[in-house]
């Protein structure tokens, strides 16, 4: 590999994966990248073979977009076979990655070029799917990068080399100071259109019933137009800002209301008081409750094993309940107490070296 430029086919299917993918690319300036990504990976030099938004679907959304997903799986597998990369690096979206790799192995003869398959973000087998799920991934991937030490044994016991790298979101994020009266509430309805359509009407009612606060909504490029159009009808209009400026917004946030996902991790790392919400169709909620083996959905609650962030899920996610939890956090002492509880997870998030750098270094070290 010393005299050859490393060629990597990189795939990200979510906004968080796109952020991390771009950071990994930046740590490997001498590698050649092709694949699928969003605005951050494109800014880092990737020419995506199709819009990443085609992959950003939720549980039951797959049913309605099955044709699009099937076409994208075929297209991605064909591109990998054609490009002959040294490594296929998939960042999160393990379901899509698994189907692409299976198709490649089925359609590509054993005698032809076979890339190595590396995966970033260990699937949360400890949360759902049962013990057999980790063994299935061990048969598909050649190398795994996990965020937390406790995840490693789930895969190494099946022979899959798994390297803990810390949570990449923690790199560069600092806790905010909690002081003063509540002035700004940041609303985070998610990055997927299905999430946003469920939560914006709820958030609209919250803002209407609490008009004394300033509301801000960070948005990703794929949903910005829809969100801006929707909030034009609000009685209390929020400010809409690009997701790229969300960390600066979090630093000015007194209380956040966020859907389950990456945003709750970012808020927890920055010690921002928050209320966690989740809304989906009744069937989706039923399935989630059937397959999730945990009491909580927000990662900081799972790591600490207690209700640090209040969670309003499914039918509990109502304007009245959200307002009740916001009012509980209006005293500065209550928000300072929550921030102190969030600080107990600080050492679980971070490592001495940024996660993207650790991943890039490990890939290069094992490239020979």
C-alpha positions in Angstrom: 0.0 0.0 0.0 3.1 2.3 0.4 3.2 3.1 -3.4 -0.6 3.1 -3.9 -3.2 5.7 -2.9 -5.7 4.1 -0.5 -9.1 4.1 -2.1 -12.1 4.1 0.2 -15.8 3.8 -0.7 -17.5 5.7 2.2 -21.2 5.5 3.0 -23.2 7.7 5.4 -27.0 7.5 5.6 -27.7 10.0 8.4 -26.8 13.6 9.3 -24.7 12.5 12.2 -22.9 9.9 10.0 -22.2 12.6 7.4 -20.6 14.8 10.1 -18.4 12.0 11.3 -17.6 10.9 7.8 -16.4 14.3 6.9 -14.1 14.4 9.9 -12.6 11.0 9.0 -12.0 12.2 5.4 -10.2 15.3 6.7 -7.9 13.1 8.7 -7.0 11.1 5.6 -5.9 13.7 3.0 -3.9 11.2 0.9 -6.8 8.8 0.5 -9.2 8.7 -2.4 -12.9 8.8 -1.5 -16.0 7.9 -3.4 -19.4 7.0 -2.1 -22.6 8.4 -0.5 -22.8 11.3 1.8 -24.4 14.6 2.7 -23.4 18.3 2.7 -20.5 17.8 5.1 -18.9 15.0 3.2 -19.5 16.8 -0.1 -17.7 19.9 1.4 -14.8 17.6 2.2 -14.5 16.6 -1.4 -16.9 13.6 -1.9 -19.0 13.4 -5.0 -22.1 11.5 -3.7 -23.5 9.0 -6.2 -27.1 9.9 -5.0 -28.7 12.1 -2.3 -28.0 10.9 1.2 -31.6 11.8 2.1 -32.8 8.7 0.2 -31.3 6.6 3.1 -32.5 8.8 6.0 -35.6 6.9 6.8 -37.2 5.7 10.0 -38.5 2.3 11.1 -41.7 2.0 9.2 -40.8 4.6 6.5 -38.8 1.7 5.0 -42.1 0.1 4.0 -43.2 3.1 2.0 -39.8 3.7 0.4 -38.8 0.1 -0.2 -38.5 0.6 -4.0 -36.2 3.6 -3.6 -34.1 1.8 -1.0 -33.8 -1.4 -3.1 -32.7 0.7 -6.1 -30.1 2.5 -4.0 -28.8 -0.8 -2.6 -28.4 -2.1 -6.1 -26.7 1.2 -7.2 -24.3 1.3 -4.3 -23.3 -2.4 -4.6 -22.7 -1.9 -8.4 -20.6 1.2 -7.8 -18.4 -0.6 -5.2 -17.9 -3.6 -7.6 -17.0 -1.1 -10.4 -14.8 1.2 -8.3 -12.8 -1.7 -6.7 -12.0 0.2 -3.5 -9.5 -1.2 -0.9 -12.0 -0.5 1.9 -15.7 0.0 2.1 -16.3 2.2 5.2 -19.9 2.4 6.3 -20.8 5.1 8.9 -23.8 4.1 11.0 -27.0 3.0 9.0 -26.0 -0.7 9.7 -29.2 -2.1 8.0 -28.4 -0.5 4.7 -24.7 -1.4 5.0 -25.5 -5.0 5.7 -27.7 -5.3 2.6 -25.2 -3.7 0.4 -22.4 -5.9 1.6 -24.5 -9.1 1.2 -25.3 -8.1 -2.4 -21.6 -7.5 -3.2 -20.6 -10.8 -1.8 -23.4 -12.6 -3.7 -22.7 -10.9 -7.0 -19.0 -10.5 -7.0 -17.1 -13.8 -7.7 -14.7 -15.0 -5.0 -11.8 -14.7 -7.4 -12.5 -11.0 -8.1 -11.4 -8.0 -6.1 -12.8 -8.1 -2.6 -12.6 -5.0 -0.4 -12.4 -5.1 3.3 -15.6 -4.0 5.1 -15.2 -1.6 8.0 -18.1 -0.1 10.0 -18.2 3.0 12.2 -20.7 3.2 15.1 -21.3 -0.3 16.6 -25.0 -1.3 16.2 -26.7 -1.1 19.6 -27.1 -4.9 20.0 -27.2 -4.3 23.8 -30.4 -2.4 23.4 -32.4 -4.5 20.9 -32.3 -7.4 18.6 -31.0 -10.1 21.0 -27.6 -11.7 21.3 -27.7 -13.3 17.8 -27.6 -9.9 16.2 -23.9 -9.2 17.1 -22.9 -12.5 15.6 -24.6 -11.6 12.3 -22.6 -8.4 12.1 -19.4 -10.3 12.9 -20.0 -12.4 9.8 -20.4 -9.3 7.6 -17.8 -6.8 8.7 -14.0 -7.1 9.0 -13.5 -4.3 11.5 -15.8 -2.3 13.8 -15.3 1.0 15.6 -17.4 1.4 18.8 -18.1 4.6 20.8 -18.0 2.9 24.2 -15.8 0.3 25.9 -18.7 -1.7 27.1 -19.8 -2.4 23.5 -16.5 -4.1 22.5 -17.1 -7.6 24.0 -20.5 -8.0 22.2 -18.5 -8.3 18.9 -15.0 -9.5 19.9 -16.6 -12.6 21.4 -17.6 -13.5 17.8 -14.1 -12.8 16.4 -14.8 -9.3 15.0 -11.9 -6.8 15.7 -13.6 -3.9 17.5 -11.9 -0.7 18.5 -13.4 1.7 21.1 -12.8 5.3 19.9 -15.1 7.5 22.2 -18.0 9.5 21.0 -17.0 11.8 18.1 -19.6 14.4 19.0 -17.7 15.1 22.2 -14.6 16.3 20.3 -14.4 20.0 20.8 -17.7 20.5 22.7 -17.6 22.3 26.0 -20.2 22.4 28.8 -22.2 25.6 29.1 -22.7 27.7 32.2 -26.2 27.5 33.7 -27.3 30.9 35.1 -30.1 33.4 34.9 -33.8 33.3 33.9 -35.1 31.2 31.1 -35.2 33.2 27.9 -34.5 30.9 25.0 -36.0 27.4 24.3 -34.5 25.4 21.4 -36.8 23.0 19.7 -35.2 20.0 18.0 -37.8 17.9 16.0 -35.1 15.7 14.4 -33.5 15.5 11.0 -35.9 13.1 9.3 -39.1 14.4 7.7 -41.3 11.8 9.4 -40.1 12.9 12.8 -40.6 16.6 11.9 -44.1 16.2 10.6 -45.1 14.5 13.9 -43.4 17.0 16.2 -43.8 20.4 14.7 -47.6 20.6 15.4 -46.8 19.7 19.0 -44.1 22.3 19.3 -46.4 24.9 17.7 -48.9 24.5 20.6 -46.1 24.7 23.2 -44.9 28.0 21.8 -48.4 29.4 21.5 -49.1 28.6 25.2 -45.7 29.9 26.4 -45.3 33.1 24.3 -42.9 34.7 26.8 -39.9 32.8 25.5 -37.8 33.0 22.3 -37.9 29.8 20.3 -35.2 28.6 17.9 -35.2 25.5 15.6 -32.0 24.3 14.0 -32.6 22.5 10.7 -30.7 20.3 8.2 -30.7 21.1 4.5 -33.1 18.3 3.6 -35.9 19.6 5.8 -35.2 23.4 6.0 -37.8 24.4 3.3 -40.6 22.4 5.0 -39.8 23.7 8.4 -39.6 27.4 7.3 -43.0 27.0 5.5 -44.6 25.4 8.5 -43.5 27.9 11.1 -44.8 30.8 9.0 -48.3 29.8 10.4 -47.2 29.8 14.0 -48.7 32.4 16.4 -45.3 32.6 18.1 -42.8 32.3 15.3 -39.4 30.6 16.1 -36.1 31.6 14.5 -34.9 28.9 12.1 -31.1 28.4 11.9 -28.9 26.0 9.9 -27.8 22.9 11.7 -24.2 23.9 11.1 -24.8 26.7 13.7 -26.5 24.4 16.3 -23.6 24.3 18.8 -23.5 28.1 19.0 -27.3 27.9 19.5 -27.0 25.3 22.2 -24.6 27.6 24.1 -27.3 30.2 24.2 -30.1 27.7 25.1 -31.7 27.7 28.5 -33.9 24.7 27.9 -34.1 22.3 24.9 -36.9 20.1 23.7 -35.4 17.4 21.6 -36.5 14.2 19.8 -34.6 11.0 20.6 -31.3 10.9 18.7 -28.0 12.6 18.1 -29.2 16.0 19.4 -29.8 14.6 22.8 -26.2 13.4 23.0 -24.9 16.8 21.9 -27.0 18.5 24.5 -26.0 16.1 27.2 -22.3 16.6 26.5 -22.8 20.4 26.6 -24.8 20.0 29.9 -27.8 21.7 28.3 -31.0 21.1 30.3 -33.6 19.3 28.1 -36.8 17.4 27.7 -36.6 14.4 25.4 -39.6 13.6 23.2 -40.5 11.0 20.6 -43.6 10.7 18.5 -44.4 8.2 15.7 -47.4 6.2 14.4 -49.0 3.9 16.8 -47.7 0.9 15.0 -44.1 2.2 15.1 -44.4 3.0 18.8 -45.8 -0.6 19.4 -42.8 -2.1 17.5 -40.3 0.1 19.2 -41.6 -1.0 22.6 -41.5 -4.7 21.5 -37.9 -4.7 20.2 -36.2 -2.2 22.6 -34.8 -3.9 25.7 -34.2 -0.8 27.7 -36.2 1.5 30.0 -34.9 4.7 28.3 -34.3 5.8 24.7 -32.0 8.8 25.3 -28.4 7.6 25.5 -27.3 9.7 28.5 -30.1 8.1 30.6 -29.0 4.6 29.4 -25.4 5.3 30.3 -26.2 6.6 33.7 -29.1 4.3 34.4 -31.5 6.9 35.6 -33.9 9.6 34.5 -31.6 12.6 34.0 -33.5 13.9 31.0 -37.3 13.4 31.3 -38.6 11.3 28.4 -42.1 11.9 26.9 -42.6 9.1 24.5 -45.6 8.2 22.3 -48.9 9.2 23.8 -47.0 11.1 26.6 -45.6 13.5 24.1 -48.3 16.2 24.4 -48.0 20.0 24.6 -49.3 19.9 28.1 -46.7 17.4 29.3 -43.9 19.2 27.6 -45.0 22.5 29.2 -45.1 20.8 32.6 -41.5 19.6 32.2 -40.3 23.0 30.9 -41.9 24.7 34.0 -40.0 22.2 36.3 -36.8 23.4 34.7 -37.4 27.2 34.9 -35.8 27.6 38.3 -32.1 28.1 37.8 -31.4 25.6 40.7 -33.3 22.9 38.8 -31.3 23.4 35.7 -28.0 23.5 37.6 -28.9 20.2 39.3 -29.6 18.6 35.9 -26.3 19.9 34.5 -24.5 18.4 37.5 -26.1 15.0 36.8 -25.2 15.2 33.1 -21.5 15.8 34.1 -21.4 12.3 35.6 -21.3 10.9 32.0 -18.4 13.2 30.8 -15.7 10.5 31.1 -17.8 8.1 29.1 -18.0 10.3 26.1 -14.4 11.4 25.5 -10.9 10.1 24.8 -7.5 11.9 24.7 -7.4 11.7 20.9 -10.5 12.7 18.7 -12.5 9.7 17.5 -12.1 10.6 13.8 -8.3 10.7 14.2 -8.3 7.3 16.0 -10.4 5.8 13.2 -8.3 7.3 10.4 -5.0 6.2 12.1 -6.3 2.6 12.6 -7.5 2.4 9.0 -4.1 3.5 7.7 -2.2 1.2 10.1 -4.1 -1.8 8.8 -4.0 -0.8 5.2 -0.7 -2.5 4.4 
